[in-house]
Amino acid sequence: LPEHLITYANARALDQFKVSEAQLGGVAVQDFYADKAERHLVIEELRTKGSVRDREIQLQDTAGNKFWTLLSSQRLRVRDRDCILTAFNNIDDRKQAQEKLQHRAFHDELTGLPNRAMFMDTLSRTLHRAERKRGSFSVLFIDLDHFKDVNDTYGHSAGDLLLQQVAERVRMCVREGDLVARLGGDEFVVLLEADPSTEDVASIARKLQLHLEPAHMLGANNVQVTASIGISSYPKDGTQLDALLRNADSAMYRAKQSGRNSFLFHS
């Protein structure tokens, strides 16, 4: 079965895969799978069940253009030959629409960062993983200092631009695998995984403050902004999601009360 070549394709299939009828003899079915492992899964299901029904699979044409299909296949005998009859329905537009909706559900529209829902889901999974492996992680709660003054002085469009630039600078400061999210307003949060040491966490907090201090260009205006950062760590500052966030938030408020533009660990 895996070595079968295509012996027939109707006009719509030829057009979809950008192949001519004369070229079919030299084209292998697996060439049209974007992920070759998916082909093996289809073959295995055909061997065990005899058919595949409405499986979502990403295929590609001879030019390498990928598209999603709803694929159904069935084994059959034709002139004493073991063959596969496959029908597929192009669902690429629907799939892309679903992916856009999913992205919007879990990402902040203004900054493109993960939103609160995605952050809480990731934090929950990180906590369960740390429980199993007796690991650790830290949460940095970031709140911009005097952000309301920017909105009041320069307008909300300038405030939105500032938030976008802050999001990009924060992203540049964290390690690969760490998560940056926007919780709402001028509140950002960073999830540092992979058992960060206290020194590592402090180093990243300092880096965040240093990167945020240079002036931001908001149209014709140069605006400087600082941030207050509160830090909590699992498990020493809490073993539940609410406690970790509450303690990071509390440490952030203490940083504001102590003069802003600083970071404090939960105490």
C-alpha distance (Angstrom), angle and dihedral (degrees) to the residues before:
residue distance angle dihedral
L1 . . .
P2 3.83 . .
E3 3.81 90.9 .
H4 3.80 95.5 51.9
L5 3.78 116.5 127.0
I6 3.78 123.4 -148.8
T7 3.78 111.0 -92.1
Y8 3.80 98.3 175.2
A9 3.80 138.5 14.6
N10 3.77 127.2 171.0
A11 3.80 123.0 -124.1
R12 3.80 94.7 -93.8
A13 3.79 91.8 52.4
L14 3.80 91.9 48.0
D15 3.78 89.8 51.9
Q16 3.81 93.7 45.5
F17 3.80 94.3 50.6
K18 3.82 94.1 38.3
V19 3.78 94.2 -126.4
S20 3.78 131.3 128.5
E21 3.79 125.1 -129.4
A22 3.81 89.3 -113.8
Q23 3.81 90.6 57.4
L24 3.81 96.1 53.1
G25 3.79 94.7 91.0
G26 3.78 91.1 62.4
V27 3.80 98.3 44.6
A28 3.81 123.6 91.5
V29 3.79 120.7 -149.3
Q30 3.81 92.8 -126.8
D31 3.81 89.5 60.9
F32 3.79 88.2 72.8
Y33 3.82 95.7 55.7
A34 3.82 114.7 96.6
D35 3.81 88.0 -156.5
K36 3.79 110.7 37.0
A37 3.82 90.1 -159.4
E38 3.81 88.4 66.4
R39 3.81 89.1 60.9
H40 3.80 90.4 56.8
L41 3.82 90.6 50.5
V42 3.80 91.0 51.5
I43 3.81 91.4 49.1
E44 3.80 91.4 48.7
E45 3.80 91.6 51.1
L46 3.79 90.3 48.4
R47 3.81 90.4 51.6
T48 3.79 94.1 49.5
K49 3.82 102.0 34.6
G50 3.79 104.7 19.0
S51 3.80 93.3 -128.0
V52 3.81 145.6 44.5
R53 3.79 121.1 -143.1
D54 3.83 127.2 -157.5
R55 3.79 98.7 -28.7
E56 3.82 115.7 173.3
I57 3.80 106.6 -128.9
Q58 3.78 133.2 164.3
L59 3.79 111.6 -129.4
Q60 3.79 132.0 179.5
D61 3.78 136.9 -148.4
T62 3.81 126.9 -127.4
A63 3.82 89.9 -86.2
G64 3.81 91.8 56.0
N65 3.82 96.0 -107.8
K66 3.82 108.1 149.7
F67 3.80 126.7 -142.6
W68 3.81 136.7 167.7
T69 3.78 121.3 -114.4
L70 3.77 139.6 -178.6
L71 3.79 101.0 -128.2
S72 3.80 130.5 -162.8
S73 3.81 123.5 179.4
Q74 3.78 135.3 -179.3
R75 3.78 133.8 -173.0
L76 3.79 117.3 -126.6
R77 3.81 141.2 161.6
V78 3.80 119.0 -115.8
R79 3.81 117.2 -179.2
D80 3.79 91.2 -22.4
R81 3.80 91.3 -50.8
D82 3.80 124.2 122.5
C83 3.82 105.0 -125.0
I84 3.79 140.4 169.3
L85 3.78 123.8 -134.7
T86 3.81 111.0 -155.7
A87 3.77 129.7 -173.5
F88 3.77 123.5 -176.9
N89 3.76 136.3 -176.3
N90 3.81 119.3 -152.5
I91 3.83 107.2 -123.0
D92 3.80 96.7 164.7
D93 3.82 95.3 121.7
R94 3.80 91.8 49.0
K95 3.81 92.6 45.6
Q96 3.79 92.7 50.1
A97 3.81 90.5 48.3
Q98 3.82 89.9 51.7
E99 3.79 91.5 49.1
K100 3.80 91.0 50.2
L101 3.80 91.1 50.7
Q102 3.79 91.0 48.1
H103 3.79 91.2 48.4
R104 3.81 90.9 50.9
A105 3.80 90.7 48.8
F106 3.80 92.5 56.8
H107 3.80 103.4 30.2
D108 3.77 134.9 68.2
E109 3.79 108.9 -111.0
L110 3.82 95.3 -145.7
T111 3.81 101.4 48.0
G112 3.80 102.7 19.0
L113 3.80 89.5 -127.2
P114 3.80 122.6 132.8
N115 3.79 109.8 -84.7
R116 3.79 131.9 -133.9
A117 3.83 93.4 -82.0
M118 3.80 93.2 54.0
F119 3.80 92.3 42.7
M120 3.81 92.8 52.1
D121 3.80 91.1 47.7
T122 3.81 91.7 49.7
L123 3.81 91.8 44.6
S124 3.80 90.6 51.9
R125 3.81 92.6 51.1
T126 3.81 90.9 45.1
L127 3.80 90.8 52.0
H128 3.81 93.5 50.2
R129 3.81 90.6 47.9
A130 3.80 91.2 49.4
E131 3.81 90.0 49.7
R132 3.80 91.6 53.8
K133 3.79 95.5 44.5
R134 3.80 97.0 33.5
G135 3.78 88.6 -122.5
S136 3.78 133.1 145.9
F137 3.79 140.2 -130.9
S138 3.79 138.2 174.3
V139 3.80 136.4 -133.9
L140 3.81 121.4 -147.9
F141 3.80 114.5 -161.3
I142 3.83 110.2 -158.8
D143 3.79 124.5 -165.8
L144 3.80 122.1 176.5
D145 3.79 116.3 -124.3
H146 3.83 117.0 -118.8
F147 3.81 93.3 -8.9
K148 3.81 90.0 152.1
D149 3.80 88.8 63.1
V150 3.82 90.0 59.6
N151 3.80 91.4 53.5
D152 3.79 92.7 45.1
T153 3.82 94.4 47.1
Y154 3.81 103.9 37.1
G155 3.81 103.9 18.6
H156 3.79 134.9 -107.3
S157 3.80 94.3 -75.5
A158 3.81 88.6 60.6
G159 3.80 88.8 46.9
D160 3.80 90.6 53.0
L161 3.80 90.9 49.5
L162 3.79 89.7 50.4
L163 3.80 91.4 52.2
Q164 3.81 90.5 51.3
Q165 3.80 91.7 51.4
V166 3.80 92.2 45.8
A167 3.81 90.1 51.1
E168 3.81 90.7 53.5
R169 3.81 93.2 48.2
V170 3.79 92.6 48.5
R171 3.81 90.0 50.2
M172 3.80 89.7 54.7
C173 3.82 92.2 55.5
V174 3.78 101.9 56.3
R175 3.77 131.3 79.1
E176 3.78 126.0 -105.3
G177 3.78 107.4 -84.5
D178 3.81 95.3 28.8
L179 3.80 118.5 114.9
V180 3.80 127.4 -128.1
A181 3.80 117.2 -168.5
R182 3.78 138.6 170.6
L183 3.78 112.5 -131.5
G184 3.81 94.2 -172.0
G185 3.79 140.0 -71.7
D186 3.80 108.4 15.7
E187 3.80 94.0 -28.5
F188 3.78 119.1 116.8
V189 3.77 130.4 173.3
V190 3.79 134.1 -159.9
L191 3.80 123.9 -157.1
L192 3.80 111.2 -155.3
E193 3.80 111.1 -162.4
A194 3.81 133.8 176.6
D195 3.82 97.4 70.2
P196 3.82 99.7 -68.5
S197 3.79 116.6 -158.1
T198 3.80 121.2 -128.4
E199 3.81 88.0 -107.1
D200 3.82 91.5 52.6
V201 3.80 92.0 49.9
A202 3.81 92.5 47.7
S203 3.80 90.2 48.1
I204 3.80 92.0 53.6
A205 3.82 91.7 46.6
R206 3.82 90.5 52.5
K207 3.80 90.0 46.9
L208 3.80 90.4 52.3
Q209 3.79 92.0 52.8
L210 3.79 93.2 46.4
H211 3.80 92.2 50.3
L212 3.79 93.8 47.2
E213 3.83 96.2 49.9
P214 3.85 100.5 71.6
A215 3.80 112.4 92.5
H216 3.80 119.5 -86.7
M217 3.79 118.5 -136.7
L218 3.80 107.2 -129.2
G219 3.78 103.2 177.2
A220 3.80 106.1 -67.7
N221 3.79 93.4 -12.1
N222 3.79 131.5 87.3
V223 3.78 109.9 -147.2
Q224 3.77 127.3 -175.6
V225 3.77 120.2 -154.1
T226 3.79 134.2 -178.2
A227 3.78 131.7 -166.7
S228 3.77 138.9 -140.5
I229 3.80 113.8 -141.2
G230 3.80 130.1 -162.5
I231 3.79 121.8 -167.5
S232 3.79 133.0 -158.7
S233 3.80 127.4 174.4
Y234 3.77 135.5 -155.1
P235 2.98 125.8 -93.2
K236 3.80 102.8 3.9
D237 3.83 95.7 53.3
G238 3.79 97.3 38.6
T239 3.78 143.3 -34.2
Q240 3.83 97.0 -143.1
L241 3.79 128.6 72.0
D242 3.79 95.1 -122.6
A243 3.81 92.9 49.8
L244 3.81 93.6 49.2
L245 3.81 93.1 49.9
R246 3.79 93.2 42.3
N247 3.81 92.1 51.0
A248 3.81 93.3 46.9
D249 3.81 89.5 48.8
S250 3.81 90.9 48.6
A251 3.80 91.5 50.7
M252 3.82 89.4 50.1
Y253 3.80 91.4 54.1
R254 3.79 90.5 49.6
A255 3.83 87.7 53.0
K256 3.81 89.2 53.5
Q257 3.79 92.2 48.1
S258 3.80 90.9 50.1
G259 3.79 92.5 58.8
R260 3.82 106.6 -70.9
N261 3.83 126.7 -110.4
S262 3.79 90.8 77.9
F263 3.80 141.3 95.4
L264 3.77 129.0 -129.6
F265 3.79 133.6 -172.3
H266 3.78 118.7 -131.9
S267 3.77 111.0 -89.7
